[in-house]
Amino acid sequence: MKTLPIDAHVSEFKETILHHNVVILRAPTGTGKTMRVPLWCLQSQTNRQKVWVLEPRRLATKAAAQGVAHFSDNNIPSEVGYLTRFDKKVTPQTPLVVATYGILLRRLIQDPLLEDIGILVLDEFHERSREMDLLLVHLRELLSLRDDLKVVIMSATIDVGNLQKYLDKSAVVDIQAAHHPIEIIHHKPKESKNRAQAIQEGVATLVNMPQDDGGHILAFVESRSETEKAKRHFQKQTAFAHWEVLVCHGGATSQDQDQLFQTSQKRRLIISTNVAESSVSIPGVTAVIDTGYHRMPAFDSKSQIESLQTKRITHFNMVQRTGRAGRFGPGRVVRLFSKAEEMHFNQMPAPHLQTEELVWPMLWLALVVSPCLDDIQFLDAPHNQSLLEAQMALRIMGALDDHNKPTPYGEQLCQIPLSPRLGHLGLKMAQAGYAAEGALAAALLENPNPDFAGHAADQSDFWGPVTQLRNAFIKDKQPKGALGQTFQHILRNLQAVQPAGKPSRPWDKALHETLLSAFADRLCRNAQSDGQKASLRGQVDVFRHNHQTPIATEYYLALQCHKSIKEGREKIWVGCAHGVSGPEVDDVLAKNIPWQHFLGFDEKEDRVVATQQRSLGNLVLSEKKAYPAHNSEFAAILAHEALKRFEHLFLPDDAFKQLAGRCFLAHETFSALEHNPTTEAAIKSLLPQVFMELKKLQQLKTFDWAAFILSQMSWEHQQQLNQFCPTSFETPAKTQIKIDYSHIPHVSQQPVLAVRIQEMFGCTESPTIARGQLPLRINLLGPNLRPVQTTQDLCSFWENTYADVRKELRRRYPKHAWPEDPLQAAPVRGGVQRKKR
C-alpha cells in the first residue's frame, strides 16, 4: 500500500477516537486524510456499526469511495460503497459508506438516531455548506443521546476554538505533514482576454517551462457555462489537436465523471468549477491554472432572492486549488492574477447558511430538530428575518401549519431531493395526475443553462420550453444529457412518494396554478406595461432586458433571477418570468395566504388600530381595517409607544414617590426585598401589564402606579416592606402620623416624621424604622404646623433645647399649654389642648 504523509499519525488518531466522542482533525491539503481516516475508523469499530463518510459533492463522493477502496490494505471495493443523488453502489452489509451530506440529511427525516452508524466522518468541513451546518445542529443533540456515536470532523483549515465550544467532549488532532514542492507563477493576462484566452496563456506558460513534465493540467473557472465555452474554444485550436479537453462540474453525468478518473495516453486539459477544489484527486494532474474566480450563491435578505454571483475566491480557495497540483508529486501553479490582488482576497468563505436561501433548511429543521426557532442552536446563526421569510413560503405551500409545525405534506415534500419550490411543483403536478409534466418542469428550472425564449402570446419565458419538452416526451423522445438525467431522477422520486392521481383538469392549467403556489414569494407587480420593471413582493425593483419576451400581465412570477453589480450599483434581473393575472393571484393564493392581523399605533386617535392584510412581503394583495379586542399584543404596542415618550407620560404622584422611597431603603439599605420594583427599568418592564388595563397612552399620566406595583408584590414582600419601612408612626397621643419617604434617595436617605410637638410629650425614645436600625428625622411642628425644631435625638432635644423653644412658643401661642417638663406631661392629641385658667 502506498505511503501517505498522514500515515505517521495513525496511532495518535486511533488513540484519540478511542477516548473521545468528537475528533476535530486538521491536516493540510494533500496529506491523504480522505483516503486514510475512513479506513482507520473502520478498523477502530468494535461492533457491527457502520462508518459513514460525508462529502460535499457527488463527484467528490464517488472519487473518495474509489480512492479509499484503492488505498485499502486488501483493496476490496466491496467494503466501500457510495451514495449520491444519481448514482449508488452499496448493499445493506457494506461497512463503509461514502455519501453526500444531502443523502444523510434526508435519511435523518426517517431515522434521526442513525443507530446503525457508529462513526460519522464529516469531510471538507471548511466549506460550511448549508447541509454541513444543518447536520451539525442535529449532531449536537444526537451526541447527548448516543454515547456510542463518534464524529470526526476533517478540514485543512478550521476554526477549532469555535467548534470546540459548540461541541462538547471534543479533541483536536493537528497534523503537520510535509508537502510536495509546488512552484507558483503569477501571470496576469490583459483585461481584454476572456477566460479561455487567459487559460490558453497559462497553458503556454506551463508548456514552455524547461521543467514541464507533460502531466495533465487542471484549470479552474467560475461556472459550468465557462467550462463549456472554454472546452469549445480549445477544441477549435489546432495547437490542442493532440490534447484531450474535458470539463468537470456539478452537472456532469456519471459517465463524464468516470472519464475523469480513467487513464489516458493523451495529455489532458481539464477545465473545472470549484467542485475539483477538494476531495477530488484527478490522476495525472501536476499543474493548475487558477483564474481567481468562482461563482457562489448569494442570498439577498431584502428581496429573498438567491442568485449565483461571480466573485473573487478567498485565500482558502486559492490554497485548496494550489494543493491539487502537488497531490502526486512536485507541481506547478499559474495564478492569473497579481500578488497585489491576492493580498485583497478574503481569508475564509462565509457559512452558506448566511449566504443562501433557507426554505429547504427551514423545512428540514422543523421536521428533524424543532419547529421553534428558539430551540435551534446554530454554530453561526443565519439572519432571523430570512428564517421567518422561509417559514412564510413553506406555509403558503402547505408544508408548515399556522404554528410552523410540519404537515404530512411537508414530510412528503422533504423526501423529494429538490428544493421545496421545485419539489412542490413536482408533487402537486403528480397529485393532479401529471407526474411527468411536473418532473419536466422541475428539471427545466433546476437546469442552470436552459435557453428560455418565450412567446408574447404566452406571456411567459417558461411556457414555450416546457411545452416543447412535453410534446417531445409524448412522442417518446426523452430529454438528454444532464437535463434528462435530472428528469429521470425526479420522476422516479415522484412516483415513489406520490401515487399517480387522476387528471381532473388540463395539464397546462394545473401547471399554471402550481407555479403560482410554488413561487408565490417570487411574485412581482408590473410597474411597466412591457414588464421591463417590476416590484418584487413590494420590497425591491427587478428588471428584464429589452430582448426578452414582453410580460404585460398585472403580475408575474420571477422563476429565475440573477444579480449584477455595475459601478457599485446592484440590479436584479429576471431571467425567466411567467405572467399571472390579478384574479388568478386572488383565486390561487387567497386560500393559502391567511389574513394577517397588524396592530399599529394611531397618533391622532391615541390608540391602537388593527389592519387585516393578505400580503407577500410588502406586496399587499388585499386589506381590511378593523378595531381589535384588547389583548396582550394590543398592550405590547402601546407599551412600545410609551417607551418612546416615557419622560412625558410617566408623571409620578406623591403616592408613588412614597412607595419608591420605601422600596429603595428596603432593597438597598436593609436587603429586605430581593429587587426594587420602582426603578425606571422595573417600571418600563411593567408597561405591557399596565396597558392591559389602559386603552390610550394619555391615561398613563394619571395612572395609580403605587397601587398597581403593590398589587404585583407578593403578600410576603408587602409584609417585609411594612415591617422595615412602615407608612406611619403612632405617637404617644395615639395618632397615626405619616412618614415621608418621597425625597429618598434623591435628597437624602433618611425618612422624615413631621409631627406636632405636643403629640410627642412623654416620648423618651427617638422614633426609628427597620427594627431600630434607622432613626427618623423628626420635624417638630408648632400649632401652625410649621417646623420649630428638627432632630433625630428626641431625648437630647427635651433635655437641651426644649426650654428655649418653649419660651418662644409660649410667647407666640399663650393659650396653648407648654409644660415645663415634657417628659412627665401628657401628650395632646391633635395639639389643641388649651392652657387652664
Helices and strands as residue ranges (DSSP letters): G 5-9, H 10-19, E 22-26, H 33-44, E 50-55, H 58-71, G 77-79, E 80-83, E 88-89, E 96-100, H 101-110, E 117-122, G 125-127, H 130-145, E 150-155, H 160-166, E 170-174, E 182-186, H 195-207, E 216-220, H 224-235, G 238-240, E 243-248, H 254-260, E 267-272, G 274-276, E 285-290, E 293-300, E 305-312, H 315-323, G 324-326, E 331-335, H 339-342, G 352-354, H 359-368, G 373-375, H 384-397, H 408-414, H 420-431, H 435-446, G 456-458, H 463-474, H 481-497, H 507-518, G 520-522, E 523-526, E 533-536, E 540-543, E 555-566, E 569-580, H 582-589, E 596-602, E 607-616, E 619-626, H 632-644, H 646-649, H 654-664, I 665-669, H 680-685, H 687-690, G 697-702, H 705-712, H 715-724, E 728-730, E 736-740, E 752-756, G 757-760, E 768-769, E 774-775, E 777-781, E 787-791, H 794-796, I 797-801, H 802-812, G 829-831
